[in-house]
Amino acid sequence: MTGAPDAAPGGASSFHAMWRELLPVGRHPDSGGYRRYAWTGADAECRAWFRAQAEARGLTYEVDRNGNQWAWLGDPLAGDAVVTGSHLDSVPDGGAFDGPLGVISSFAALDELRRRGVEFTRPLAVTNFGDEEGARFGLACVGSRLAAGQLTVEAAHWLRDGDGITLPQAMEAAGHDPGTIGPDPERLARIGAFVELHVEQGRALDLTGDPVGIASAIWPHGRWRFDFRGEANHAGTTRLADRRDPMLTYAETVLAARREAELAGAVATFGKVAVEPNGVNAIPSLVRGWLDSRAADQDRLDAVVEGIERAAREHAERAGVDLDVVRESFTPVVEFEHALRDELGKILVERGGQGRAAGRAVPVLGTGAGHDAGILSASVPTAMLFVRNPTGISHSPAEHAAEDDCVAGVIALADVLEGLACR
């Protein structure tokens, strides 16, 4: 994304400046994707960038007990605050838009409101929730889960990365006291509404021709670990008939996941695998695969996962392979608060915006992706705005949103924040 219109609104021009500044942080030179993992050097650079943006705007900056960052306009203790933001971390070799688009747009929307000269009647905050993607410790939305009490302190202390480093060790190494982590109900009680802007992770808006949409719900989703245990042996001397090869059972299970998802109109993905002893000339003794599955409702999700596990056990039994299945995380369906969702729709219909005439309804769509807004919805009224993604590609360096659509997202978010927090 390059260039900015000479006569752009304040939010649009500041958006481009912030985008260019954050763009190189954590970008891998070979893949072109981002490796902004929680509590690493790249994460520290992102956090320093956030603090600099807050201080440059004269906002009150703070880090909460769980490492989430906050930038406040108005009294943080006053209550009934309107909060916006997202996250800055990434999946392995992720794209530039997932998370950062929401944080940058939040600061840019504040700049736009100041340009308009509005009077704020409620406190406003921009936030960066830590470890949303779960790339390092295997659990998504750690910062918001801790704050909302959906991740216990004990469970958080058991989280480990691929090198065996625990979450507390990583936090301490990055300069944050892990002894403070835990539920933060007092902070959440001071939030009257949380609105998260995010790049759409699909093509629904591209199909309708709209630059911005409103989220209706987040599909129920979870992660399951399948452990296939066979017998290690020599790849060159062991007869096919004598093998207990867990890789074959794993491969059959991957194919079963695709079939079950297609039948249910859902999605199911084995995207991560670990093999032992992981030798090119050795039959594996263990193949461990992680399943991610999501569906529009709980019944369909249950049917998909049960079908995959049933197929896996049938193949394992025939191959003499042992199988353990462990559900590592699960998030039920999240219906965003209807009153707040409808209020966003009303505000945007009345104001119109770039690429959309006043009076034209804003698309309302569901999503299969998890977000901090979904975690917070059990404690705080939450809503989401989506910005069009023309290819639907996400969690990839090819992730993209057009410059005009990003600006439309900033203006839409500013309109929403003005409607919620200003006269």
C-alpha positions in Angstrom: 0.0 0.0 0.0 1.6 3.2 -1.1 0.8 6.8 -1.4 -1.9 8.9 0.2 -4.3 11.4 -1.3 -3.1 15.0 -0.9 -6.5 16.1 0.5 -7.2 13.1 2.6 -9.1 13.3 5.8 -7.0 13.4 8.9 -7.6 9.8 9.7 -6.8 8.7 6.2 -3.5 10.5 6.0 -2.4 9.3 9.4 -3.4 5.8 8.5 -0.9 5.7 5.6 1.9 7.1 7.8 1.3 4.5 10.5 1.0 1.7 7.9 4.4 2.5 6.4 6.0 2.7 9.8 4.7 -0.7 11.1 5.0 -2.6 7.8 8.7 -3.8 8.1 8.4 -4.9 11.7 8.7 -8.7 12.0 8.7 -9.3 8.2 10.7 -12.3 7.1 13.0 -11.5 4.2 12.5 -14.9 2.5 8.8 -15.5 2.8 7.6 -11.9 2.9 5.3 -12.9 5.7 5.2 -11.8 9.3 6.6 -13.6 12.3 5.4 -11.4 15.1 5.1 -14.0 17.9 4.1 -13.2 21.4 6.8 -11.9 23.8 9.6 -12.0 21.1 11.8 -9.2 19.7 9.3 -8.5 16.9 6.5 -8.3 19.4 8.5 -5.9 21.5 9.0 -3.6 18.5 5.2 -3.7 17.8 4.5 -2.9 21.4 7.0 0.0 21.3 5.3 1.3 18.2 1.9 1.2 19.9 3.2 3.1 22.9 4.8 5.7 20.6 1.4 6.2 18.8 -0.4 6.7 22.1 2.1 9.2 23.5 2.3 11.1 20.2 -1.4 11.7 20.6 -1.3 12.7 24.3 -3.2 9.6 25.3 -2.7 7.9 28.7 -0.7 4.7 28.1 -0.8 1.6 30.3 -0.2 -2.1 30.2 -2.7 -4.3 32.1 -1.8 -7.2 34.3 -2.0 -9.6 31.4 0.3 -7.6 29.1 -2.5 -6.0 27.0 -1.8 -2.4 25.9 -4.2 0.5 26.4 -4.2 4.1 25.1 -6.9 6.3 26.8 -8.5 9.5 25.9 -10.4 10.6 29.0 -10.5 9.0 32.5 -9.8 5.3 32.4 -11.6 4.9 35.7 -14.8 6.8 34.7 -16.6 3.7 33.3 -18.9 3.2 30.3 -15.9 3.6 28.0 -15.9 2.9 24.3 -12.9 0.8 23.3 -11.6 -0.2 19.9 -8.5 -2.0 18.7 -7.3 -5.5 17.8 -3.9 -7.2 17.9 -0.4 -6.9 16.4 0.9 -10.4 16.6 0.8 -12.8 13.7 0.6 -16.4 12.6 3.7 -17.9 11.1 4.4 -16.1 7.9 1.1 -14.3 8.2 -0.2 -11.2 6.3 0.1 -7.6 7.1 -3.6 -6.9 7.6 -4.9 -9.5 10.2 -4.8 -7.5 13.5 -2.7 -4.5 12.6 -5.4 -3.1 10.3 -7.7 -2.8 13.3 -5.1 -1.2 15.6 -3.9 1.3 13.0 -7.5 2.1 11.9 -8.4 2.8 15.6 -5.7 5.4 16.0 -6.5 6.8 12.6 -10.2 7.0 13.5 -9.4 9.0 16.6 -7.3 11.4 14.4 -10.4 11.7 12.1 -12.7 12.5 15.1 -10.3 15.2 16.3 -10.2 16.7 12.8 -14.0 16.9 12.9 -13.8 18.7 16.3 -16.3 16.5 18.0 -16.9 16.6 21.8 -16.3 13.3 23.5 -18.9 12.4 26.1 -17.5 9.0 27.1 -13.9 7.8 27.6 -12.3 6.3 24.5 -9.5 3.7 24.4 -7.4 2.0 21.8 -6.1 -1.4 22.7 -3.7 -4.1 21.5 -4.5 -7.5 22.9 -1.5 -9.8 23.4 -1.0 -13.2 21.8 -4.3 -13.3 19.8 -3.0 -15.7 17.2 -1.6 -18.3 19.5 1.3 -18.9 17.2 3.9 -19.4 19.9 2.0 -21.2 22.7 -0.7 -22.9 20.8 -3.7 -21.2 22.3 -5.4 -18.2 20.6 -6.5 -15.0 22.4 -4.4 -15.5 25.5 -4.4 -11.8 26.5 -8.2 -11.5 26.3 -8.9 -15.0 27.6 -6.9 -14.2 30.8 -8.6 -10.8 31.2 -12.1 -12.4 30.8 -11.3 -15.3 33.1 -11.6 -17.9 30.3 -8.0 -19.0 30.8 -7.0 -19.9 34.4 -3.7 -18.8 35.8 -2.7 -22.4 36.3 -3.5 -23.3 32.7 -1.6 -20.3 31.5 1.5 -21.3 33.5 1.5 -24.7 31.7 1.6 -23.1 28.2 4.9 -23.9 26.4 6.4 -23.0 23.1 8.2 -25.4 20.7 11.4 -24.8 22.7 9.8 -25.7 26.0 9.8 -22.1 27.2 6.7 -21.4 29.4 4.5 -18.4 29.0 5.6 -17.0 32.4 9.3 -17.4 31.4 8.7 -15.6 28.1 6.8 -12.8 29.7 9.5 -12.3 32.3 12.2 -12.3 29.7 10.3 -9.6 27.9 10.1 -7.4 31.0 6.5 -8.2 32.1 5.8 -9.6 35.6 4.0 -13.0 35.1 2.9 -12.9 38.7 0.2 -10.4 37.9 -1.7 -12.4 35.2 -5.3 -13.4 35.8 -8.9 -12.2 35.5 -9.4 -8.5 35.3 -13.2 -8.0 35.9 -12.7 -4.5 37.3 -11.2 -3.3 34.0 -13.8 -5.0 31.8 -16.6 -3.6 34.0 -15.4 -0.1 32.9 -16.0 -0.9 29.3 -19.4 0.0 27.9 -18.7 -1.2 24.3 -15.9 -2.8 22.4 -15.7 -2.4 18.6 -13.1 -4.3 16.7 -12.3 -3.6 13.0 -10.7 -6.5 11.1 -9.9 -7.4 7.5 -12.5 -9.9 6.3 -11.2 -13.4 6.2 -13.4 -14.5 3.3 -14.9 -13.0 0.2 -18.5 -12.1 1.2 -18.0 -8.3 0.9 -16.2 -8.7 -2.5 -19.3 -10.6 -3.7 -21.7 -7.9 -2.5 -19.4 -5.0 -3.7 -19.3 -3.4 -0.3 -16.1 -2.0 1.3 -17.3 -2.5 4.9 -19.6 -4.9 6.7 -20.8 -5.7 10.2 -20.2 -9.1 12.0 -23.3 -11.0 13.1 -21.6 -14.0 14.8 -18.4 -16.1 15.1 -18.8 -19.7 14.2 -18.1 -22.3 17.0 -14.6 -23.6 16.5 -11.9 -25.6 18.2 -8.6 -27.4 18.0 -8.1 -31.2 18.5 -4.8 -33.1 18.7 -4.7 -36.6 17.2 -1.9 -38.8 18.4 -1.3 -41.8 16.1 1.2 -44.3 17.7 2.6 -47.1 15.7 6.0 -48.8 15.6 9.3 -47.3 14.3 11.2 -49.5 11.9 13.6 -49.4 9.0 12.0 -47.9 5.8 14.1 -50.1 3.5 13.9 -53.5 5.2 10.4 -53.8 6.7 7.8 -55.5 4.6 4.7 -53.4 3.9 2.6 -56.2 5.5 4.6 -56.0 8.7 4.3 -52.3 9.3 2.4 -50.4 11.9 2.8 -47.1 10.1 0.8 -44.2 11.8 1.5 -41.9 8.8 -0.9 -43.9 6.7 -3.6 -43.6 9.3 -2.9 -39.9 9.6 -3.2 -39.5 5.8 -6.5 -41.3 5.8 -7.7 -39.0 8.6 -6.8 -35.9 6.6 -8.9 -37.1 3.7 -11.7 -37.9 6.0 -11.6 -34.4 7.4 -12.2 -33.0 4.0 -15.1 -35.3 3.3 -16.8 -34.7 6.6 -16.5 -30.9 6.2 -17.9 -31.0 2.7 -20.9 -33.0 3.8 -21.7 -30.6 6.6 -21.0 -27.3 4.8 -18.2 -26.7 7.4 -14.4 -26.4 7.3 -11.8 -28.8 8.8 -8.1 -28.5 8.5 -5.1 -30.5 9.6 -2.5 -27.7 9.3 0.2 -28.8 11.8 1.9 -32.1 12.1 4.8 -33.5 14.2 6.5 -36.8 13.4 8.8 -39.0 15.5 11.6 -40.0 14.9 11.2 -37.8 11.8 13.8 -39.6 9.7 13.6 -39.9 6.0 14.5 -43.6 6.2 12.4 -44.5 9.2 8.8 -45.6 9.6 7.4 -43.2 12.2 6.5 -44.3 15.7 4.3 -41.3 16.3 2.4 -38.9 14.1 0.7 -36.0 15.9 -1.7 -33.9 13.9 -3.7 -30.9 14.9 -7.2 -30.5 13.6 -8.9 -27.1 13.3 -12.6 -27.3 12.6 -15.4 -24.6 12.4 -19.1 -24.6 11.4 -22.0 -22.3 11.4 -23.6 -24.0 14.4 -22.8 -26.5 17.1 -24.6 -29.5 15.7 -22.7 -29.3 12.4 -19.4 -28.9 14.2 -20.1 -31.8 16.4 -21.0 -34.0 13.5 -17.8 -33.1 11.6 -15.5 -33.8 14.5 -17.2 -37.0 15.5 -17.1 -38.2 11.8 -13.4 -37.4 11.6 -12.6 -39.2 14.8 -14.8 -42.2 13.9 -12.9 -42.6 10.6 -9.6 -42.2 12.3 -10.3 -44.9 14.8 -11.5 -47.3 12.1 -8.3 -46.8 10.0 -6.2 -47.0 13.2 -7.7 -50.3 14.2 -7.1 -51.9 10.8 -3.5 -50.7 10.8 -2.7 -51.7 14.3 -2.2 -48.1 15.3 -3.1 -46.6 18.7 -5.0 -43.3 18.7 -5.6 -40.7 21.3 -7.7 -37.6 20.6 -7.5 -34.5 22.9 -9.5 -31.3 22.6 -7.0 -28.6 23.2 -9.3 -25.6 22.9 -12.9 -24.7 22.1 -15.0 -21.6 21.6 -18.8 -21.9 21.3 -20.8 -19.8 18.8 -20.6 -16.1 19.6 -23.6 -13.9 18.8 -22.5 -10.3 19.0 -24.9 -8.2 21.0 -27.8 -7.4 18.8 -28.5 -4.0 20.2 -24.9 -2.8 19.6 -24.7 -4.5 16.2 -28.0 -2.8 15.2 -26.7 0.5 16.5 -23.6 0.2 14.3 -25.9 -0.5 11.3 -28.1 2.5 12.0 -25.1 4.8 12.4 -23.5 3.7 9.1 -26.8 3.8 7.2 -27.4 7.3 8.3 -23.9 8.5 7.5 -23.2 6.6 4.3 -19.5 6.7 3.6 -16.9 6.1 0.9 -18.2 3.6 -1.6 -21.7 3.5 -0.1 -24.5 6.0 -0.3 -26.4 7.2 2.8 -29.5 5.0 3.4 -27.9 1.9 1.9 -27.9 -1.0 4.3 -24.6 -2.4 5.5 -24.0 -6.2 4.9 -24.2 -8.3 8.1 -22.1 -11.5 7.9 -20.9 -14.3 10.0 -17.3 -15.5 10.2 -15.4 -18.7 10.9 -12.4 -16.8 12.4 -12.0 -16.2 16.2 -11.3 -12.8 17.5 -10.7 -11.0 20.8 -14.1 -9.4 20.4 -15.6 -12.9 20.6 -13.8 -13.7 23.8 -14.8 -10.4 25.4 -18.5 -10.8 24.3 -19.2 -12.8 27.4 -18.2 -9.9 29.6 -18.7 -6.7 27.5 -21.1 -5.6 24.7 -19.0 -6.2 21.6 -19.3 -5.7 17.8 -17.1 -6.0 14.8 -16.6 -4.2 11.4 -15.0 -6.0 8.5 -13.0 -4.4 5.6 -13.3 -6.0 2.2 -10.7 -8.6 1.2 -10.9 -9.1 -2.6 -9.3 -12.5 -2.7 -10.5 -13.8 0.7 -6.9 -14.9 1.4 -5.8 -14.6 5.1 -3.0 -15.9 7.3 -0.7 -15.6 4.3 1.6 -13.0 2.8 -0.9 -12.7 0.0 -3.5 -11.2 2.4 -4.7 -7.9 1.0 -7.1 -5.0 1.2 -7.3 -2.1 -1.2 -6.2 1.3 -0.1 -9.6 2.9 -0.7 -11.3 0.1 1.3 -8.9 0.6 4.2 -9.7 4.3 4.2 -13.4 3.5 4.0 -12.9 1.3 7.1 -11.2 4.2 9.0 -14.1 6.5 8.2 -16.7 3.9 9.1 -15.0 3.2 12.4 -14.8 7.0 13.1 -18.5 7.3 12.3 -19.3 4.5 14.7 -17.1 5.9 17.5 -18.6 9.3 17.0 -22.1 7.8 17.3 -21.2 5.9 20.4 -18.8 8.3 22.3 -19.5 11.8 21.1 -22.2 14.4 20.9 
